[in-house]
Amino acid sequence: MRKLMLLTSALVTLVIAGAAGAKTVSVTITKNGYVPSEVSLASGDTVQFTNSDTVAHQVEFKDTTGVTCAPNPLVLQPAQSGSCTFGTAGTFSYSDPNVRGNTFRGSVTVTGAAETLTLAAKPQIVVYGGKITLSGALSTQKAGENGDLLGTACGQAAAALRTATAVTTTTGGAFSTLAQPLKNTAYTAKLRNTSSQAVTVKVRPRLRLGKVAAKRYSLRVFAAQSFAGKYATFQRYNAGLARWVTVKRVLLRTNATGVAPTVISSVTFRSAVSPRLRIRVTLPQLQVGSCYLAGTSNVILS
């Protein structure tokens, strides 16, 4: 009896360890019954039955929904093994129909696979005013499931998650929607108690450079915040060096409120740069701060 108890303890330890890190759980058929008689595993996992008795035994499930066994029927001679794979969540009881009493009875509890969500953003860098596509899928592949896409904009407390948009899964559990981030924004998909990994989209301010007169130019910067007091860099293209060179820095002084939440920072400035050269303006990272990426304007001729 003591040897049997030691054997049972060892097998239970083996089963617990296997369930945590493997996809096959072992059950031994002894002359005293199934060891262990109750096991738990995840959907898609397998139970391997090994007959260590000196006579043949059968494993017969009361409910075979989602249960696939080999051999079938599962009749095992001494020292022979067979296995059953479980594709459906639930509790499955089994017994040896050739043995009377409750000795040869057991059960397998199968939990469903954990529900997961994926999320991706394209593109991951956008100029202010542009739109991105947020798409993902639900691991259960169910259509008609309703969830939310949540966005946390730069400078916004994580606890203040706001609903960016509602989404509904379609064929294969897929979903897709458009979003228009105002600043660098982290997006997360949420369905019931399941959340996706966060996906961060970076935003550049939109810079518009124009020529208002000879040697006179205007710059307007569009963003969801003011850049008054920040310096933009006026550049010309040097064909001989094949690179952009700095002409001067200009201070953004005035602000004009655009259509909310857009704020337009602007400046008009002069430059004696030679005519018919390619020119542009940049707003470096040091000037835009942490909530935007550095910006670059359109290219025009001086």
N, C-alpha and C positions, 0 to 999 in steps of 0.2 A: 504493500500500500504506500509505504514511504517513497519507493522508487517511482510509483505512478504519480505521486504528488510532485516529485521533483521534475518528472517528464512534463507534466502538465504546466508547471510554472515556467519551464524553459520554453515550451511552445507558445505560451501566452506572450512571453517577452519577445519572442521572435515575431509573432504576428503584429504586436504593437509597433515594433521597430520597422517592420516591413511596410505597414500601412502609412507610416509617416514619410518614408522615402522611396518606396517602390510601388509598382503597379500590380504585383502579385502577392496575395495573402495565402499562407499555407494552413491547411486543416488536415490533421491526421485522424484516420479511422482506427480506433483501437478496439479491443474486445469489450471495452466498457462504454463505447460510444465515440462521439466526435470530440476532438480536442484541438482548439477550443470549440465550444458548441455555439458561440455567438461571436460574430465578427462584424466590423464596420469598415466600409471602403467607399470610394468615390465612384461616380458613374464612369463607366469605361474600364474599370479595374477588373481583375480576375482572381478567383479563388481556385487554388489547386488542392484537390483531395488526393491523399495518398493512403492506401490501405495497408496498415501494418499488422492487421489481424491475420489469423491462419485460415480464415474462410472468406468467401466472396461477400461483398456488401454492395448495396445499391443506394445511390443518392437520388431522391425524387423530390422535385420542388412542387409545392402546392400551386403556385402561380408562376408561370413561365414567361410572362410578358417581359420582353427585353432581355431574357436569359438565353444564352447560347452555350450549350455544353458539348464537350467531346471527350469520350465517345457519347453517343446518344442512342439509347438510354445509357445513363452513367452507371454501368455495372462494372465494378472493379474486382479483379482477382487479387489474391495476396501479393503484396509488393508492387502492385500496379497503381498508376496515377492517372487522373483525369482532371479536367478543368472546366470552369464555367465563367463566362464573361457577362457582366451586368451593364446593360445600356440604359436602364430606366431606374429612376430613384424610387425608393420604397423599401419595405421590409419583406423579405422572401424566406418563408419557413420551408424546411425540408426534413425528410425522414427516410429510413430504410423500410419500405413496405413489406419486407420479408421478415421483419423482426417485430414481435409483439411488445407492447409496453411503451414507456416514454424514454427508454435509454438512448435509442438512436434517433434523436431529434435535435435539430439545430436551426439557426436563422442567420441570414445575412442582411444587414442594414446598409442600404446604398443611399448616399447623399448626392444630390445633383451637383454638377460642375459649377464652380463659382461664376457668377455673372460678371462679365467685364465689359468695359467700354474703351474704344480707341478714339483718338481725335488727332487730326492733322490740319494745318493751315497752309494755304497757297494763295499768294506768295507770303513769305514770312517777313518781308520788308516792303513797306508801301509808303508812297508819298501822301501827305495829308490830303484828305478828300477822296482817296482811292478806296476801293473795296477789296475784301479778301473772301475766299471760299473756305468755310469750316466744314469738314466732313469727317465721318467716322462710321463705326459699326458696333452693334451689340452682339456679344458672343453667342447668345441664344439664337440669333438670326431671326427673331420674331418680328413680323411687320405689325404696324399699328400701335407701337409702344410710344407713349408720350414722355418727353423729357425736356430739359432746359439746357441752353448754353449760357454759362455764366462768365462774365468778364470782370477782371479787376484792373482798372487803369492805373498807370503810374501815379503815385501820390495818394492813392485811395487805400484805406485800411482794408486788410484781408478779410476782416469780419464784415465788411460792408459790401459783400458780393452782390452784384446787381444782375438781374436777368437780362442777358443780351437779346435772346430770342427763344421762342419755344420751337421744338422740333418733333417730328413724328417719323419713326422708322418705316422704311419701305421694304421691298424685296431683299431678303438676306440680312435684315436687321440694319441696313445702311441708312444714313441720314446725311443731309447736306443743306447748307444755308449760306447766305451772304452776310457779311458784317462790315462795319465801317469804323475802325478804331480811331479815336481822336488823339491818343497818346500811346506810348508803349503799353501794351495790354496783354495780360495773361488770361487765356481762355480755358475753361474746364467744362466738359459735358457731364450732366448729372441725370440719372434715371433712378428713381426711388432712392435706395441707399448706396447705389453704385456710382462712383465718379471716375472719370478718365484722368490720365496724367495731364498736367498743365502744359499748354502750348503758348509760347510768348511770340507776339507779333510786334515788330519794331516799326516806328513811324518817323519819317523825315518831314520837317516843315516844308511847305511848298513855297519856293522863291520864284518871283516873276520879275525879270529885268527888262526894262524898256528904254528907248532913246526918245527923249522929249524935245531935244534941240541939239544943235551942234555942240559937242563936248559937254552935253548935259544929259544925265541919266536918272532913271527912277527905279527904285527897288521896293517891292511889296512882299512881305512875308506872311503867309497864312498858317495859322496853328490854333490850338485851343487855349493858348495863353499868350501874353504879351512878351515881346522880345525887345521892348524899349530899353535903351541903355546898353544893349549888346552890340558888338562890333562884327560887321560883315566884311569879308575880304574881296576886293575888286581885283580881278585878274585878267591878263591878256595871254593869248597863246603865242609862244615863241616857236616859230616853225623850224628855225635853225637848231634849237635845242630839243625840239619835239616834246615840249612840256609847257605847263602853265606857270607863269611867273606873277608874283604879286605886284600890283601897281600902287594900291593904297588901301587903307582900312576906312570904312564909313560907319558912322554911328547911327543906329536906328533910334530916331527921336520921337516920332509921332505915332499915335495909335488911332486906328479907326475901327470901330466895332462893325464886323461883318454880320452876316446872318448867324445868329446864335447857334452853336457855341463858338463859332469862328471869330478870332480876333486878328485884325490885320495890322501889322507893324510896318511902317514905311519910312522912306527917306528919299530925298532928291539931292543929287550931288553932281559936282563937276569933275572932269578929268581931261588932261591935255594929251591923252594917248592918241597916237597917230590914227588917221582914218583907215577904214577897211580892214581892221584887224578883228579877229575873233575875240570876244570878251565874255566874261561871265562873273558871277558873284557866288561865293561860298559862305556858309555859316558854320564855323568849326564846332567840333564837339564841346570844346571848352565854353563856347558861348551858348549853346542850346541847353546845356545841363544834362541831367540824367534821364529825363522823361522823353527825349527825342534822340534820334540819330542826327549826325551832321547833315546839312542840306546843301544842295547845289542848284543854281538857277539854270534857266534855259540859256543857250548860247546865241548871241547876236553879233552884228558887225558894228564896230565903232563908227 
